[in-house]
Amino acid sequence: MYLTREEERILKGEVGSALAKAMKLLVTLGEIEEAERFVQIKRSQIAGVSYKTVGEPTLDLIESLVAEKAVVKTNATLNPAGMDLKRWRDMGISKTFADNQLRLCTAYKRLGAIPLCTCTPYLSGNRPGKGEVVGFSESSAIAFVNSVIGARTNRHGGLDALSAALIGRVPLMGYLIDENRRGTVHVKLDFKLRDEADYAALGYFVGKNIRTGEIPVYDGIKIAYTKELKLLGAASAASGSVAMFHIPKITPEAKTLKEAFGNNTPKYKLKINGTDIWSVYEELSSSKEPDLVAIGCPHCSLQEIREVAILLSRKKIKKGIKFWVFTSPRVFKTAKQRGYIKDIRTSGGNVFVNTCMVVMPIEEMGFKSIYSNSAKAAFYIPRITGGKCDSKLLSLAECVRLSTSA
C-alpha cells in the first residue's frame, strides 16, 4: 500500500503514538483489502457512543486519547448515546449509568467530535455531497449515504471510523470504487407496499436472504421518501449487513434498472411476494401488550415528527404505556418551534434526543414489550436485552391506534 511521506511519519509515530495506532489500524485494513493508497476525507460519523454497548473499555480508550491531546481532523459527528444527555432523569436512567455516559460524551467532545448523538447526521448538518468520500460508521447511515445520497463510504466499525476521523483519511477500497457500487441482485417485488413498516419488512427480508456483500436492486418500488428509505436501509443493514442498495428512478446511481447493474447481468434474482413480507411481521412479533411504543430508529425527520403529532391529535396515550419519539437535537429544535413537540406531549407522549430504543439500557428501565415501526429495532431489542424485552413491528398508524384512546 502506497503511503505519502506524511502518512509514513504518522505510522512511525513521529507525530504521536495515538495517531500511529490509528494509522496502523487503517493501513492494516487497507492491506487486507489490497487498497492502493489513502483518500482524504472531511466528514466522519463515529459509532461506539452508548455506554451500554461499549462500556468501560471504550471510555478508557477515549480518555487516553484525550490525555495524548489527540484531535479529530474531520467534521466528526457522534452516533446515539444511551440516554437523552439533558433529560435522562425523565427517561428513568440511573445516575450511575448517566455519570459514565456523560464522561464518555465529554471525552469525545474534547477530541473535537460534535456531540449531536444521532444516527441521521445527514439530517443535522453532516450531509456529504454526491460522490464525496466519507468515513461513516452506523449501519443505517452507511446505507443511506451510499444509496440515497450517492456519497461513498465503506462499512466502518467504531474504531476504524474514529481512526479515520483522527487521521483524516480512509483506504481506497470497497464501496469507494465505481465497479464495487453496481447492483448484484435483482429484487423483484410481486406485491404492493402499503406503508412505511412494509418498507422496513422488505429491507429485513432482503438483508436476511441475500449473501453478504451483495447490492440489491429493487424492481417494483415506484415511490419512496426519506422515511421509507431510512427504514428500508436500516432493516437490511441489521439483518444482513447491506451497505448499499439501488432503486431505479429514485436513488442517484440508478436512473434505470440497467444502469443500476452497470450493464452487468445480475448474479441472481430474488422474487418477493406478500407472504414473504407477512413472514417478517410474524417473526418480529410479540403477543404481549406494549409498555413502550418507540418511534425513531433511525432518528425521526421533521416530517415524521409532524406525522406523529397529527396522528396523536385529540388522542390520549393509554395508562401503562409510554409513547416515545426519538430524534436529533437539531430536528427537535425545529419541531418544537413549529409546535409539534407540544402536540405530542399534550397527548401524553414524549420526544427525546441523543438516544434511541436500541442503545439505551432497556432491560434496566423495566420495559417488557416494545412496539415500533422499525424492523431494525424489532430485530435488535430481544437480542440486546437477552430476551428480557419483546418487540413487535407495526406501522406508525397501528402503533398509535393500539396505544391511544379518543
Buried (B, 14 or more C-beta within 10 A) or exposed (E): BEBEEEBEBBBEBEEBEBBBBBBBBBBEBBEEEEBEBBBEBBBBBBBBBBBBBBEEEBBEBBBEBBEEEBBBBBBBBBBBBBBBBEBBEEBBBBEEBBEBBBBBBBBBBBBBBBBBBBBBBBBBEBBBEEEBBBBBBBBBBBBBBBBBBBBBBBBBEBBBBBBBBBBBBBBBBBBBEEEBBBBBBBBEBEBEBEBBBBBBBBBBBBBBBBEEBBBBBBBBBEEBEBBBBBBBBBBBBBBBBBBBBBBBEBBEBBEEBEBBBBEEEBBEEBEBEEEBBEBBBEBBBBEEBBBBBBBBBBBBBBEBBBBBBEBBEEBBBBEEBBBBBBBBBBBBBEBEEBEBBEBBEBBBBBBBBBBBBBBBBBBBBEBBBBBBBBBBBBBBBBEBBEEBBBBBBBBBBBBBEBBBEE
